[in-house]
């Protein structure tokens, strides 16, 4: 399975309103529930008025389009990283999954996954 590095430094944050998010930016994830609005974005694009934020994330994605019937892909990756004391923050799109890890663990995470047979580009 191929993993692609995302070159941006990322921030995970909470915003008060959708109006706080600049939808013209090139890379972001938005989650809205009855309790919060969360945003993952390029660190330089983080809104000024976040309620809470955590900087220092890097990401990679599983390349290609994943069929919804596939089982265990994210579980295998998260297990490898968890066994090596690397926490993740995962987000998904219709096509694939994105895995965020803290910047200081990024290179080690990818090396561990390569050792387990993943191909990193």
N, C-alpha and C positions, 0 to 999 in steps of 0.2 A: 504494500500500500504506500502511496506517495503522499508526503506531507510537504506543504509549501510554507516557507517562512513569510510572515507579514513584516515588512520592514519598519513599520511605524512604532514609536513608543506610544502606549495606550494608557488611558485613564478610565477607571470605572467610577461613576458618580451618580448622585441622586439629584434631580432637579424638581423645582416646585411645579412647573407647568411646561406643557409642550412648546409654549411660546418662547421658552428659554433656549430651545434647540434650533441651531441653524441647519436647516435641511439642505442647504446648498453645498455642504461639506462633502468630501469624496468618500469618507469611510466612517460609518457609525452603526451602532445597534441601539434600538430603543425598545424598552419593555415597559408596559403600563399595566398595572393591576389596580384593584380597589384600594391598595395601601400605598403605592408609590409609583414613581416614574424613574426608571433607571436608564442610564446612557453609558455606552462604551464608545469612546471616541479617541481620535488622535489627541495626544496630550496638548499640543499647541492649539487645538480647536475646542478645548474644554470651556464651557460657558463660565463667565466670571461669577455668576451668582448661584453656584451649586450649593445644595444643602449639606452634602457630604461628598468627599471624593477620596479616591485612593489612586495615586500615580504609581508608575514603575512597573507596568505590565508590558509584556511582549506576547505575540500570538503566532500560531501556525494554523493552517487549515488542512483538512483532509481533501486532497485533490479529487476532482471529478464530481459527478452527480451521484449521490448515494440513494439507492432505492429504499423506500420506506420499509420494505420487508427485511432488510439486512438487520441482523441482531448482534449486539455486543461490540460494535466498533469503538464507540466512545468508552465503553466499559473496559476494554482491553488496554487502551491508552491510559486511562485514568488509574487503572490498577498498577501498571508498570511505574507510573510516576508516584503514586501513593506509597508503594513499597520502598521507594527511594526518598521518601519524606519531601516530595514536591507537590504542593497544593495546586489546584487548577480552578479556573473560572471558565465554564463552557457556555457558548452561545451557538445557536443553530439558525441556519437559513433554510429555505425550502430545499436547496440543493445539497448542503453539506454542514459539517460541524467545524467550529472554530474553538481552539483551546488556548486560553491565556494562562501564562505562568508569570511569576514575578521575574523581572529582568535579570536579577542575580542568579536565577536558576535556569534561564532559557537555554544556554549552550549545553549545560549538563543534561537537561531534559531531552534535547534533540539527540545528543550522543547516546543516551540510554535507549531511546527509541530506535536509533540506527542499529545499535547492538542487538536489538530484538527483531531486526529484519525490516524495519520501515526505511523507505528511501526518502531522504530530505533534500528538497531543492530550494 
